[in-house]
Amino acid sequence: MAVQAEVKSVKLQIKYLGEVVNGRQTYITKTYNRVKPNAQNQDIYDVGKIIAGLQTNPLYGISKSEDSGLSEA
């Protein structure tokens, strides 16, 4: 039996460098829900860069998180 994955939701996560506390780097993560499941990776990345450009903290990374449901095909 073949299993099929259906994307249920997509999130954009942007991670920023925070303060150094007790000699350890901290990070700030902002998550944006309800990204269109069929959005292209390049488009999601571009939006992340634009949002990050509006912040005062330096950008550390941009990621995409998907939640998928599995079913038999």
CHARMM-style PDB file with segment names, atoms N, HN, CA, C and O in Angstrom:
ATOM      1  N   MET     1       0.830  -1.192   0.000  1.00  0.00      PROA
ATOM      2  CA  MET     1       0.000   0.000   0.000  1.00  0.00      PROA
ATOM      3  C   MET     1       0.871   1.251   0.000  1.00  0.00      PROA
ATOM      4  O   MET     1       1.844   1.349   0.748  1.00  0.00      PROA
ATOM      5  N   ALA     2       0.516   2.171  -0.824  1.00  0.00      PROA
ATOM      6  HN  ALA     2      -0.274   2.091  -1.431  1.00  0.00      PROA
ATOM      7  CA  ALA     2       1.239   3.446  -0.890  1.00  0.00      PROA
ATOM      8  C   ALA     2       0.645   4.422   0.113  1.00  0.00      PROA
ATOM      9  O   ALA     2      -0.567   4.458   0.329  1.00  0.00      PROA
ATOM     10  N   VAL     3       1.510   5.202   0.714  1.00  0.00      PROA
ATOM     11  HN  VAL     3       2.494   5.173   0.539  1.00  0.00      PROA
ATOM     12  CA  VAL     3       1.081   6.216   1.669  1.00  0.00      PROA
ATOM     13  C   VAL     3       1.281   7.584   1.033  1.00  0.00      PROA
ATOM     14  O   VAL     3       2.309   7.859   0.414  1.00  0.00      PROA
ATOM     15  N   GLN     4       0.281   8.426   1.200  1.00  0.00      PROA
ATOM     16  HN  GLN     4      -0.554   8.202   1.702  1.00  0.00      PROA
ATOM     17  CA  GLN     4       0.296   9.753   0.608  1.00  0.00      PROA
ATOM     18  C   GLN     4       0.321  10.793   1.727  1.00  0.00      PROA
ATOM     19  O   GLN     4      -0.395  10.652   2.718  1.00  0.00      PROA
ATOM     20  N   ALA     5       1.140  11.838   1.577  1.00  0.00      PROA
ATOM     21  HN  ALA     5       1.722  11.952   0.771  1.00  0.00      PROA
ATOM     22  CA  ALA     5       1.221  12.923   2.552  1.00  0.00      PROA
ATOM     23  C   ALA     5       0.494  14.145   2.018  1.00  0.00      PROA
ATOM     24  O   ALA     5       0.689  14.550   0.872  1.00  0.00      PROA
ATOM     25  N   GLU     6      -0.335  14.717   2.853  1.00  0.00      PROA
ATOM     26  HN  GLU     6      -0.494  14.388   3.783  1.00  0.00      PROA
ATOM     27  CA  GLU     6      -1.057  15.943   2.493  1.00  0.00      PROA
ATOM     28  C   GLU     6      -0.669  17.032   3.488  1.00  0.00      PROA
ATOM     29  O   GLU     6      -0.857  16.875   4.694  1.00  0.00      PROA
ATOM     30  N   VAL     7      -0.127  18.133   2.977  1.00  0.00      PROA
ATOM     31  HN  VAL     7       0.025  18.261   1.997  1.00  0.00      PROA
ATOM     32  CA  VAL     7       0.304  19.230   3.835  1.00  0.00      PROA
ATOM     33  C   VAL     7      -0.924  19.899   4.435  1.00  0.00      PROA
ATOM     34  O   VAL     7      -1.815  20.357   3.719  1.00  0.00      PROA
ATOM     35  N   LYS     8      -0.953  19.946   5.771  1.00  0.00      PROA
ATOM     36  HN  LYS     8      -0.229  19.574   6.352  1.00  0.00      PROA
ATOM     37  CA  LYS     8      -2.092  20.556   6.480  1.00  0.00      PROA
ATOM     38  C   LYS     8      -1.829  22.027   6.790  1.00  0.00      PROA
ATOM     39  O   LYS     8      -2.708  22.872   6.619  1.00  0.00      PROA
ATOM     40  N   SER     9      -0.608  22.325   7.249  1.00  0.00      PROA
ATOM     41  HN  SER     9       0.105  21.638   7.387  1.00  0.00      PROA
ATOM     42  CA  SER     9      -0.274  23.712   7.569  1.00  0.00      PROA
ATOM     43  C   SER     9       1.217  23.952   7.372  1.00  0.00      PROA
ATOM     44  O   SER     9       2.034  23.034   7.461  1.00  0.00      PROA
ATOM     45  N   VAL    10       1.549  25.216   7.103  1.00  0.00      PROA
ATOM     46  HN  VAL    10       0.886  25.961   7.031  1.00  0.00      PROA
ATOM     47  CA  VAL    10       2.936  25.628   6.903  1.00  0.00      PROA
ATOM     48  C   VAL    10       3.180  26.859   7.773  1.00  0.00      PROA
ATOM     49  O   VAL    10       2.329  27.744   7.872  1.00  0.00      PROA
ATOM     50  N   LYS    11       4.360  26.901   8.404  1.00  0.00      PROA
ATOM     51  HN  LYS    11       5.050  26.182   8.324  1.00  0.00      PROA
ATOM     52  CA  LYS    11       4.744  28.036   9.242  1.00  0.00      PROA
ATOM     53  C   LYS    11       6.098  28.564   8.790  1.00  0.00      PROA
ATOM     54  O   LYS    11       6.972  27.801   8.376  1.00  0.00      PROA
ATOM     55  N   LEU    12       6.256  29.867   8.874  1.00  0.00      PROA
ATOM     56  HN  LEU    12       5.546  30.486   9.210  1.00  0.00      PROA
ATOM     57  CA  LEU    12       7.525  30.532   8.618  1.00  0.00      PROA
ATOM     58  C   LEU    12       8.123  30.878   9.971  1.00  0.00      PROA
ATOM     59  O   LEU    12       7.473  31.516  10.799  1.00  0.00      PROA
ATOM     60  N   GLN    13       9.376  30.454  10.197  1.00  0.00      PROA
ATOM     61  HN  GLN    13       9.904  29.936   9.524  1.00  0.00      PROA
ATOM     62  CA  GLN    13      10.048  30.761  11.452  1.00  0.00      PROA
ATOM     63  C   GLN    13      11.306  31.565  11.152  1.00  0.00      PROA
ATOM     64  O   GLN    13      12.124  31.182  10.316  1.00  0.00      PROA
ATOM     65  N   ILE    14      11.443  32.691  11.853  1.00  0.00      PROA
ATOM     66  HN  ILE    14      10.778  33.002  12.532  1.00  0.00      PROA
ATOM     67  CA  ILE    14      12.595  33.556  11.691  1.00  0.00      PROA
ATOM     68  C   ILE    14      13.317  33.615  13.028  1.00  0.00      PROA
ATOM     69  O   ILE    14      12.709  33.915  14.056  1.00  0.00      PROA
ATOM     70  N   LYS    15      14.614  33.327  13.013  1.00  0.00      PROA
ATOM     71  HN  LYS    15      15.107  33.084  12.178  1.00  0.00      PROA
ATOM     72  CA  LYS    15      15.411  33.303  14.233  1.00  0.00      PROA
ATOM     73  C   LYS    15      16.407  34.453  14.201  1.00  0.00      PROA
ATOM     74  O   LYS    15      17.128  34.644  13.222  1.00  0.00      PROA
ATOM     75  N   TYR    16      16.433  35.219  15.299  1.00  0.00      PROA
ATOM     76  HN  TYR    16      15.848  35.064  16.094  1.00  0.00      PROA
ATOM     77  CA  TYR    16      17.310  36.366  15.443  1.00  0.00      PROA
ATOM     78  C   TYR    16      18.309  36.127  16.569  1.00  0.00      PROA
ATOM     79  O   TYR    16      18.047  35.364  17.498  1.00  0.00      PROA
ATOM     80  N   LEU    17      19.462  36.793  16.471  1.00  0.00      PROA
ATOM     81  HN  LEU    17      19.675  37.413  15.716  1.00  0.00      PROA
ATOM     82  CA  LEU    17      20.416  36.773  17.565  1.00  0.00      PROA
ATOM     83  C   LEU    17      19.894  37.672  18.675  1.00  0.00      PROA
ATOM     84  O   LEU    17      19.497  38.812  18.433  1.00  0.00      PROA
ATOM     85  N   GLY    18      19.899  37.149  19.886  1.00  0.00      PROA
ATOM     86  HN  GLY    18      20.222  36.223  20.082  1.00  0.00      PROA
ATOM     87  CA  GLY    18      19.499  37.939  21.042  1.00  0.00      PROA
ATOM     88  C   GLY    18      20.742  38.436  21.773  1.00  0.00      PROA
ATOM     89  O   GLY    18      21.801  38.610  21.169  1.00  0.00      PROA
ATOM     90  N   GLU    19      20.605  38.661  23.062  1.00  0.00      PROA
ATOM     91  HN  GLU    19      19.745  38.520  23.552  1.00  0.00      PROA
ATOM     92  CA  GLU    19      21.718  39.129  23.883  1.00  0.00      PROA
ATOM     93  C   GLU    19      22.601  37.963  24.298  1.00  0.00      PROA
ATOM     94  O   GLU    19      22.180  36.806  24.274  1.00  0.00      PROA
ATOM     95  N   VAL    20      23.830  38.285  24.679  1.00  0.00      PROA
ATOM     96  HN  VAL    20      24.171  39.225  24.699  1.00  0.00      PROA
ATOM     97  CA  VAL    20      24.717  37.289  25.273  1.00  0.00      PROA
ATOM     98  C   VAL    20      24.511  37.379  26.783  1.00  0.00      PROA
ATOM     99  O   VAL    20      24.771  38.413  27.397  1.00  0.00      PROA
ATOM    100  N   VAL    21      24.037  36.270  27.372  1.00  0.00      PROA
ATOM    101  HN  VAL    21      23.826  35.430  26.873  1.00  0.00      PROA
ATOM    102  CA  VAL    21      23.750  36.226  28.804  1.00  0.00      PROA
ATOM    103  C   VAL    21      24.657  35.179  29.443  1.00  0.00      PROA
ATOM    104  O   VAL    21      24.646  34.013  29.051  1.00  0.00      PROA
ATOM    105  N   ASN    22      25.433  35.605  30.422  1.00  0.00      PROA
ATOM    106  HN  ASN    22      25.441  36.553  30.740  1.00  0.00      PROA
ATOM    107  CA  ASN    22      26.371  34.716  31.119  1.00  0.00      PROA
ATOM    108  C   ASN    22      27.290  33.993  30.137  1.00  0.00      PROA
ATOM    109  O   ASN    22      27.590  32.812  30.310  1.00  0.00      PROA
ATOM    110  N   GLY    23      27.732  34.709  29.110  1.00  0.00      PROA
ATOM    111  HN  GLY    23      27.488  35.669  28.970  1.00  0.00      PROA
ATOM    112  CA  GLY    23      28.640  34.136  28.137  1.00  0.00      PROA
ATOM    113  C   GLY    23      27.998  33.236  27.101  1.00  0.00      PROA
ATOM    114  O   GLY    23      28.705  32.628  26.298  1.00  0.00      PROA
ATOM    115  N   ARG    24      26.673  33.135  27.097  1.00  0.00      PROA
ATOM    116  HN  ARG    24      26.099  33.629  27.750  1.00  0.00      PROA
ATOM    117  CA  ARG    24      25.972  32.276  26.138  1.00  0.00      PROA
ATOM    118  C   ARG    24      25.071  33.120  25.252  1.00  0.00      PROA
ATOM    119  O   ARG    24      24.378  34.023  25.720  1.00  0.00      PROA
ATOM    120  N   GLN    25      25.095  32.806  23.960  1.00  0.00      PROA
ATOM    121  HN  GLN    25      25.658  32.072  23.580  1.00  0.00      PROA
ATOM    122  CA  GLN    25      24.260  33.520  22.984  1.00  0.00      PROA
ATOM    123  C   GLN    25      22.803  33.095  23.153  1.00  0.00      PROA
ATOM    124  O   GLN    25      22.514  31.903  23.257  1.00  0.00      PROA
ATOM    125  N   THR    26      21.887  34.059  23.181  1.00  0.00      PROA
ATOM    126  HN  THR    26      22.122  35.027  23.097  1.00  0.00      PROA
ATOM    127  CA  THR    26      20.461  33.758  23.198  1.00  0.00      PROA
ATOM    128  C   THR    26      19.877  34.046  21.820  1.00  0.00      PROA
ATOM    129  O   THR    26      20.463  34.774  21.018  1.00  0.00      PROA
ATOM    130  N   TYR    27      18.725  33.469  21.566  1.00  0.00      PROA
ATOM    131  HN  TYR    27      18.249  32.878  22.217  1.00  0.00      PROA
ATOM    132  CA  TYR    27      18.060  33.623  20.274  1.00  0.00      PROA
ATOM    133  C   TYR    27      16.605  33.997  20.492  1.00  0.00      PROA
ATOM    134  O   TYR    27      16.005  33.651  21.510  1.00  0.00      PROA
ATOM    135  N   ILE    28      16.054  34.700  19.532  1.00  0.00      PROA
ATOM    136  HN  ILE    28      16.541  34.980  18.705  1.00  0.00      PROA
ATOM    137  CA  ILE    28      14.642  35.075  19.544  1.00  0.00      PROA
ATOM    138  C   ILE    28      14.018  34.461  18.299  1.00  0.00      PROA
ATOM    139  O   ILE    28      14.500  34.688  17.189  1.00  0.00      PROA
ATOM    140  N   THR    29      12.956  33.689  18.470  1.00  0.00      PROA
ATOM    141  HN  THR    29      12.565  33.505  19.371  1.00  0.00      PROA
ATOM    142  CA  THR    29      12.287  33.059  17.335  1.00  0.00      PROA
ATOM    143  C   THR    29      10.879  33.624  17.194  1.00  0.00      PROA
ATOM    144  O   THR    29      10.111  33.657  18.155  1.00  0.00      PROA
ATOM    145  N   LYS    30      10.559  34.061  16.003  1.00  0.00      PROA
ATOM    146  HN  LYS    30      11.183  34.034  15.222  1.00  0.00      PROA
ATOM    147  CA  LYS    30       9.213  34.529  15.675  1.00  0.00      PROA
ATOM    148  C   LYS    30       8.621  33.557  14.666  1.00  0.00      PROA
ATOM    149  O   LYS    30       9.269  33.195  13.683  1.00  0.00      PROA
ATOM    150  N   THR    31       7.389  33.139  14.915  1.00  0.00      PROA
ATOM    151  HN  THR    31       6.863  33.433  15.713  1.00  0.00      PROA
ATOM    152  CA  THR    31       6.709  32.188  14.050  1.00  0.00      PROA
ATOM    153  C   THR    31       5.484  32.842  13.432  1.00  0.00      PROA
ATOM    154  O   THR    31       4.688  33.478  14.122  1.00  0.00      PROA
ATOM    155  N   TYR    32       5.346  32.677  12.130  1.00  0.00      PROA
ATOM    156  HN  TYR    32       5.993  32.160  11.570  1.00  0.00      PROA
ATOM    157  CA  TYR    32       4.205  33.209  11.394  1.00  0.00      PROA
ATOM    158  C   TYR    32       3.422  32.032  10.830  1.00  0.00      PROA
ATOM    159  O   TYR    32       3.926  31.284   9.992  1.00  0.00      PROA
ATOM    160  N   ASN    33       2.188  31.873  11.295  1.00  0.00      PROA
ATOM    161  HN  ASN    33       1.779  32.481  11.976  1.00  0.00      PROA
ATOM    162  CA  ASN    33       1.327  30.763  10.897  1.00  0.00      PROA
ATOM    163  C   ASN    33       0.543  31.102   9.633  1.00  0.00      PROA
ATOM    164  O   ASN    33       0.586  32.223   9.126  1.00  0.00      PROA
ATOM    165  N   ARG    34      -0.159  30.113   9.156  1.00  0.00      PROA
ATOM    166  HN  ARG    34      -0.194  29.203   9.568  1.00  0.00      PROA
ATOM    167  CA  ARG    34      -1.094  30.263   8.037  1.00  0.00      PROA
ATOM    168  C   ARG    34      -0.421  30.668   6.729  1.00  0.00      PROA
ATOM    169  O   ARG    34      -0.974  31.447   5.953  1.00  0.00      PROA
ATOM    170  N   VAL    35       0.773  30.135   6.491  1.00  0.00      PROA
ATOM    171  HN  VAL    35       1.222  29.502   7.122  1.00  0.00      PROA
ATOM    172  CA  VAL    35       1.426  30.319   5.197  1.00  0.00      PROA
ATOM    173  C   VAL    35       0.732  29.392   4.210  1.00  0.00      PROA
ATOM    174  O   VAL    35       0.405  28.259   4.564  1.00  0.00      PROA
ATOM    175  N   LYS    36       0.505  29.835   3.007  1.00  0.00      PROA
ATOM    176  HN  LYS    36       0.771  30.755   2.720  1.00  0.00      PROA
ATOM    177  CA  LYS    36      -0.164  28.996   2.005  1.00  0.00      PROA
ATOM    178  C   LYS    36       0.647  27.721   1.775  1.00  0.00      PROA
ATOM    179  O   LYS    36       1.849  27.798   1.524  1.00  0.00      PROA
ATOM    180  N   PRO    37       0.015  26.557   1.855  1.00  0.00      PROA
ATOM    181  CA  PRO    37       0.744  25.297   1.678  1.00  0.00      PROA
ATOM    182  C   PRO    37       1.414  25.161   0.315  1.00  0.00      PROA
ATOM    183  O   PRO    37       2.409  24.447   0.186  1.00  0.00      PROA
ATOM    184  N   ASN    38       0.885  25.833  -0.698  1.00  0.00      PROA
ATOM    185  HN  ASN    38       0.077  26.412  -0.593  1.00  0.00      PROA
ATOM    186  CA  ASN    38       1.468  25.709  -2.036  1.00  0.00      PROA
ATOM    187  C   ASN    38       2.452  26.839  -2.358  1.00  0.00      PROA
ATOM    188  O   ASN    38       2.874  26.977  -3.506  1.00  0.00      PROA
ATOM    189  N   ALA    39       2.823  27.653  -1.353  1.00  0.00      PROA
ATOM    190  HN  ALA    39       2.480  27.541  -0.420  1.00  0.00      PROA
ATOM    191  CA  ALA    39       3.780  28.741  -1.568  1.00  0.00      PROA
ATOM    192  C   ALA    39       5.159  28.165  -1.888  1.00  0.00      PROA
ATOM    193  O   ALA    39       5.575  27.170  -1.294  1.00  0.00      PROA
ATOM    194  N   GLN    40       5.848  28.783  -2.809  1.00  0.00      PROA
ATOM    195  HN  GLN    40       5.510  29.591  -3.291  1.00  0.00      PROA
ATOM    196  CA  GLN    40       7.183  28.335  -3.203  1.00  0.00      PROA
ATOM    197  C   GLN    40       8.198  28.672  -2.108  1.00  0.00      PROA
ATOM    198  O   GLN    40       8.070  29.685  -1.419  1.00  0.00      PROA
ATOM    199  N   ASN    41       9.205  27.813  -1.958  1.00  0.00      PROA
ATOM    200  HN  ASN    41       9.310  26.990  -2.517  1.00  0.00      PROA
ATOM    201  CA  ASN    41      10.234  28.029  -0.943  1.00  0.00      PROA
ATOM    202  C   ASN    41      10.932  29.373  -1.117  1.00  0.00      PROA
ATOM    203  O   ASN    41      11.202  30.057  -0.130  1.00  0.00      PROA
ATOM    204  N   GLN    42      11.225  29.757  -2.341  1.00  0.00      PROA
ATOM    205  HN  GLN    42      11.005  29.201  -3.143  1.00  0.00      PROA
ATOM    206  CA  GLN    42      11.895  31.036  -2.598  1.00  0.00      PROA
ATOM    207  C   GLN    42      11.037  32.202  -2.127  1.00  0.00      PROA
ATOM    208  O   GLN    42      11.555  33.168  -1.567  1.00  0.00      PROA
ATOM    209  N   ASP    43       9.720  32.119  -2.351  1.00  0.00      PROA
ATOM    210  HN  ASP    43       9.299  31.334  -2.806  1.00  0.00      PROA
ATOM    211  CA  ASP    43       8.813  33.184  -1.927  1.00  0.00      PROA
ATOM    212  C   ASP    43       8.769  33.291  -0.406  1.00  0.00      PROA
ATOM    213  O   ASP    43       8.770  34.395   0.139  1.00  0.00      PROA
ATOM    214  N   ILE    44       8.730  32.156   0.279  1.00  0.00      PROA
ATOM    215  HN  ILE    44       8.729  31.259  -0.163  1.00  0.00      PROA
ATOM    216  CA  ILE    44       8.710  32.154   1.746  1.00  0.00      PROA
ATOM    217  C   ILE    44      10.005  32.762   2.276  1.00  0.00      PROA
ATOM    218  O   ILE    44       9.984  33.564   3.209  1.00  0.00      PROA
ATOM    219  N   TYR    45      11.124  32.380   1.683  1.00  0.00      PROA
ATOM    220  HN  TYR    45      11.141  31.729   0.924  1.00  0.00      PROA
ATOM    221  CA  TYR    45      12.421  32.919   2.083  1.00  0.00      PROA
ATOM    222  C   TYR    45      12.483  34.428   1.862  1.00  0.00      PROA
ATOM    223  O   TYR    45      12.958  35.164   2.726  1.00  0.00      PROA
ATOM    224  N   ASP    46      12.010  34.884   0.716  1.00  0.00      PROA
ATOM    225  HN  ASP    46      11.624  34.285   0.013  1.00  0.00      PROA
ATOM    226  CA  ASP    46      12.031  36.317   0.406  1.00  0.00      PROA
ATOM    227  C   ASP    46      11.213  37.115   1.408  1.00  0.00      PROA
ATOM    228  O   ASP    46      11.641  38.182   1.847  1.00  0.00      PROA
ATOM    229  N   VAL    47      10.043  36.610   1.774  1.00  0.00      PROA
ATOM    230  HN  VAL    47       9.695  35.743   1.418  1.00  0.00      PROA
ATOM    231  CA  VAL    47       9.206  37.280   2.768  1.00  0.00      PROA
ATOM    232  C   VAL    47       9.913  37.308   4.117  1.00  0.00      PROA
ATOM    233  O   VAL    47       9.879  38.316   4.822  1.00  0.00      PROA
ATOM    234  N   GLY    48      10.552  36.200   4.471  1.00  0.00      PROA
ATOM    235  HN  GLY    48      10.580  35.381   3.898  1.00  0.00      PROA
ATOM    236  CA  GLY    48      11.306  36.151   5.723  1.00  0.00      PROA
ATOM    237  C   GLY    48      12.415  37.193   5.769  1.00  0.00      PROA
ATOM    238  O   GLY    48      12.621  37.837   6.798  1.00  0.00      PROA
ATOM    239  N   LYS    49      13.137  37.364   4.650  1.00  0.00      PROA
ATOM    240  HN  LYS    49      12.970  36.841   3.814  1.00  0.00      PROA
ATOM    241  CA  LYS    49      14.201  38.362   4.580  1.00  0.00      PROA
ATOM    242  C   LYS    49      13.641  39.780   4.719  1.00  0.00      PROA
ATOM    243  O   LYS    49      14.249  40.631   5.367  1.00  0.00      PROA
ATOM    244  N   ILE    50      12.485  40.025   4.110  1.00  0.00      PROA
ATOM    245  HN  ILE    50      11.991  39.333   3.584  1.00  0.00      PROA
ATOM    246  CA  ILE    50      11.872  41.348   4.206  1.00  0.00      PROA
ATOM    247  C   ILE    50      11.465  41.642   5.643  1.00  0.00      PROA
ATOM    248  O   ILE    50      11.735  42.727   6.157  1.00  0.00      PROA
ATOM    249  N   ILE    51      10.816  40.681   6.293  1.00  0.00      PROA
ATOM    250  HN  ILE    51      10.596  39.799   5.876  1.00  0.00      PROA
ATOM    251  CA  ILE    51      10.405  40.869   7.694  1.00  0.00      PROA
ATOM    252  C   ILE    51      11.630  41.070   8.572  1.00  0.00      PROA
ATOM    253  O   ILE    51      11.639  41.951   9.431  1.00  0.00      PROA
ATOM    254  N   ALA    52      12.671  40.255   8.364  1.00  0.00      PROA
ATOM    255  HN  ALA    52      12.663  39.539   7.666  1.00  0.00      PROA
ATOM    256  CA  ALA    52      13.889  40.360   9.169  1.00  0.00      PROA
ATOM    257  C   ALA    52      14.554  41.719   8.993  1.00  0.00      PROA
ATOM    258  O   ALA    52      15.164  42.237   9.927  1.00  0.00      PROA
ATOM    259  N   GLY    53      14.440  42.293   7.811  1.00  0.00      PROA
ATOM    260  HN  GLY    53      13.944  41.872   7.052  1.00  0.00      PROA
ATOM    261  CA  GLY    53      15.020  43.605   7.553  1.00  0.00      PROA
ATOM    262  C   GLY    53      14.357  44.723   8.335  1.00  0.00      PROA
ATOM    263  O   GLY    53      14.928  45.804   8.478  1.00  0.00      PROA
ATOM    264  N   LEU    54      13.161  44.473   8.840  1.00  0.00      PROA
ATOM    265  HN  LEU    54      12.697  43.595   8.723  1.00  0.00      PROA
ATOM    266  CA  LEU    54      12.430  45.476   9.615  1.00  0.00      PROA
ATOM    267  C   LEU    54      12.760  45.414  11.106  1.00  0.00      PROA
ATOM    268  O   LEU    54      12.329  46.274  11.874  1.00  0.00      PROA
ATOM    269  N   GLN    55      13.514  44.409  11.512  1.00  0.00      PROA
ATOM    270  HN  GLN    55      13.864  43.710  10.888  1.00  0.00      PROA
ATOM    271  CA  GLN    55      13.831  44.198  12.924  1.00  0.00      PROA
ATOM    272  C   GLN    55      15.177  44.825  13.278  1.00  0.00      PROA
ATOM    273  O   GLN    55      15.998  45.101  12.403  1.00  0.00      PROA
ATOM    274  N   THR    56      15.387  45.045  14.577  1.00  0.00      PROA
ATOM    275  HN  THR    56      14.719  44.821  15.288  1.00  0.00      PROA
ATOM    276  CA  THR    56      16.655  45.607  15.033  1.00  0.00      PROA
ATOM    277  C   THR    56      17.689  44.523  15.326  1.00  0.00      PROA
ATOM    278  O   THR    56      18.890  44.780  15.239  1.00  0.00      PROA
ATOM    279  N   ASN    57      17.246  43.327  15.669  1.00  0.00      PROA
ATOM    280  HN  ASN    57      16.270  43.119  15.740  1.00  0.00      PROA
ATOM    281  CA  ASN    57      18.173  42.234  15.969  1.00  0.00      PROA
ATOM    282  C   ASN    57      18.688  41.617  14.671  1.00  0.00      PROA
ATOM    283  O   ASN    57      17.950  41.544  13.688  1.00  0.00      PROA
ATOM    284  N   PRO    58      19.961  41.167  14.656  1.00  0.00      PROA
ATOM    285  CA  PRO    58      20.516  40.527  13.459  1.00  0.00      PROA
ATOM    286  C   PRO    58      19.840  39.189  13.163  1.00  0.00      PROA
ATOM    287  O   PRO    58      19.487  38.444  14.078  1.00  0.00      PROA
ATOM    288  N   LEU    59      19.668  38.900  11.893  1.00  0.00      PROA
ATOM    289  HN  LEU    59      19.955  39.505  11.151  1.00  0.00      PROA
ATOM    290  CA  LEU    59      19.055  37.645  11.454  1.00  0.00      PROA
ATOM    291  C   LEU    59      20.017  36.476  11.677  1.00  0.00      PROA
ATOM    292  O   LEU    59      21.203  36.575  11.364  1.00  0.00      PROA
ATOM    293  N   TYR    60      19.506  35.380  12.214  1.00  0.00      PROA
ATOM    294  HN  TYR    60      18.543  35.300  12.468  1.00  0.00      PROA
ATOM    295  CA  TYR    60      20.301  34.167  12.385  1.00  0.00      PROA
ATOM    296  C   TYR    60      19.911  33.107  11.356  1.00  0.00      PROA
ATOM    297  O   TYR    60      20.775  32.423  10.807  1.00  0.00      PROA
ATOM    298  N   GLY    61      18.587  32.971  11.091  1.00  0.00      PROA
ATOM    299  HN  GLY    61      17.885  33.526  11.537  1.00  0.00      PROA
ATOM    300  CA  GLY    61      18.165  31.975  10.119  1.00  0.00      PROA
ATOM    301  C   GLY    61      16.676  32.030   9.837  1.00  0.00      PROA
ATOM    302  O   GLY    61      15.897  32.568  10.624  1.00  0.00      PROA
ATOM    303  N   ILE    62      16.294  31.464   8.697  1.00  0.00      PROA
ATOM    304  HN  ILE    62      16.927  31.027   8.058  1.00  0.00      PROA
ATOM    305  CA  ILE    62      14.899  31.391   8.269  1.00  0.00      PROA
ATOM    306  C   ILE    62      14.585  29.929   8.004  1.00  0.00      PROA
ATOM    307  O   ILE    62      15.360  29.230   7.353  1.00  0.00      PROA
ATOM    308  N   SER    63      13.440  29.466   8.512  1.00  0.00      PROA
ATOM    309  HN  SER    63      12.810  30.034   9.042  1.00  0.00      PROA
ATOM    310  CA  SER    63      13.061  28.074   8.265  1.00  0.00      PROA
ATOM    311  C   SER    63      11.569  27.970   7.977  1.00  0.00      PROA
ATOM    312  O   SER    63      10.779  28.857   8.301  1.00  0.00      PROA
ATOM    313  N   LYS    64      11.224  26.867   7.366  1.00  0.00      PROA
ATOM    314  HN  LYS    64      11.866  26.147   7.103  1.00  0.00      PROA
ATOM    315  CA  LYS    64       9.836  26.559   7.021  1.00  0.00      PROA
ATOM    316  C   LYS    64       9.476  25.266   7.741  1.00  0.00      PROA
ATOM    317  O   LYS    64      10.230  24.294   7.700  1.00  0.00      PROA
ATOM    318  N   SER    65       8.337  25.260   8.390  1.00  0.00      PROA
ATOM    319  HN  SER    65       7.725  26.049   8.424  1.00  0.00      PROA
ATOM    320  CA  SER    65       7.886  24.085   9.120  1.00  0.00      PROA
ATOM    321  C   SER    65       6.558  23.624   8.536  1.00  0.00      PROA
ATOM    322  O   SER    65       5.621  24.411   8.407  1.00  0.00      PROA
ATOM    323  N   GLU    66       6.483  22.332   8.182  1.00  0.00      PROA
ATOM    324  HN  GLU    66       7.244  21.692   8.288  1.00  0.00      PROA
ATOM    325  CA  GLU    66       5.249  21.780   7.606  1.00  0.00      PROA
ATOM    326  C   GLU    66       4.655  20.728   8.530  1.00  0.00      PROA
ATOM    327  O   GLU    66       5.371  19.950   9.159  1.00  0.00      PROA
ATOM    328  N   ASP    67       3.337  20.723   8.595  1.00  0.00      PROA
ATOM    329  HN  ASP    67       2.755  21.355   8.083  1.00  0.00      PROA
ATOM    330  CA  ASP    67       2.590  19.685   9.305  1.00  0.00      PROA
ATOM    331  C   ASP    67       1.778  18.927   8.264  1.00  0.00      PROA
ATOM    332  O   ASP    67       0.929  19.506   7.587  1.00  0.00      PROA
ATOM    333  N   SER    68       2.041  17.630   8.139  1.00  0.00      PROA
ATOM    334  HN  SER    68       2.731  17.159   8.688  1.00  0.00      PROA
ATOM    335  CA  SER    68       1.390  16.829   7.105  1.00  0.00      PROA
ATOM    336  C   SER    68       0.580  15.698   7.723  1.00  0.00      PROA
ATOM    337  O   SER    68       0.927  15.164   8.777  1.00  0.00      PROA
ATOM    338  N   GLY    69      -0.491  15.351   7.053  1.00  0.00      PROA
ATOM    339  HN  GLY    69      -0.773  15.784   6.197  1.00  0.00      PROA
ATOM    340  CA  GLY    69      -1.284  14.181   7.427  1.00  0.00      PROA
ATOM    341  C   GLY    69      -0.975  13.036   6.464  1.00  0.00      PROA
ATOM    342  O   GLY    69      -0.793  13.263   5.267  1.00  0.00      PROA
ATOM    343  N   LEU    70      -0.917  11.833   6.970  1.00  0.00      PROA
ATOM    344  HN  LEU    70      -1.065  11.649   7.942  1.00  0.00      PROA
ATOM    345  CA  LEU    70      -0.628  10.665   6.149  1.00  0.00      PROA
ATOM    346  C   LEU    70      -1.882   9.821   5.962  1.00  0.00      PROA
ATOM    347  O   LEU    70      -2.662   9.635   6.896  1.00  0.00      PROA
ATOM    348  N   SER    71      -2.066   9.320   4.765  1.00  0.00      PROA
ATOM    349  HN  SER    71      -1.433   9.471   4.006  1.00  0.00      PROA
ATOM    350  CA  SER    71      -3.209   8.454   4.487  1.00  0.00      PROA
ATOM    351  C   SER    71      -2.831   7.450   3.403  1.00  0.00      PROA
ATOM    352  O   SER    71      -1.881   7.666   2.650  1.00  0.00      PROA
ATOM    353  N   GLU    72      -3.578   6.355   3.330  1.00  0.00      PROA
ATOM    354  HN  GLU    72      -4.350   6.180   3.942  1.00  0.00      PROA
ATOM    355  CA  GLU    72      -3.337   5.370   2.282  1.00  0.00      PROA
ATOM    356  C   GLU    72      -3.901   5.877   0.960  1.00  0.00      PROA
ATOM    357  O   GLU    72      -4.991   6.446   0.906  1.00  0.00      PROA
ATOM    358  N   ALA    73      -3.143   5.660  -0.090  1.00  0.00      PROA
ATOM    359  HN  ALA    73      -2.258   5.197  -0.046  1.00  0.00      PROA
ATOM    360  CA  ALA    73      -3.567   6.138  -1.410  1.00  0.00      PROA
ATOM    361  C   ALA    73      -4.443   5.114  -2.097  1.00  0.00      PROA
ATOM    362  OT1 ALA    73      -4.895   5.341  -3.220  1.00  0.00      PROA
TER     363      ALA     73
END
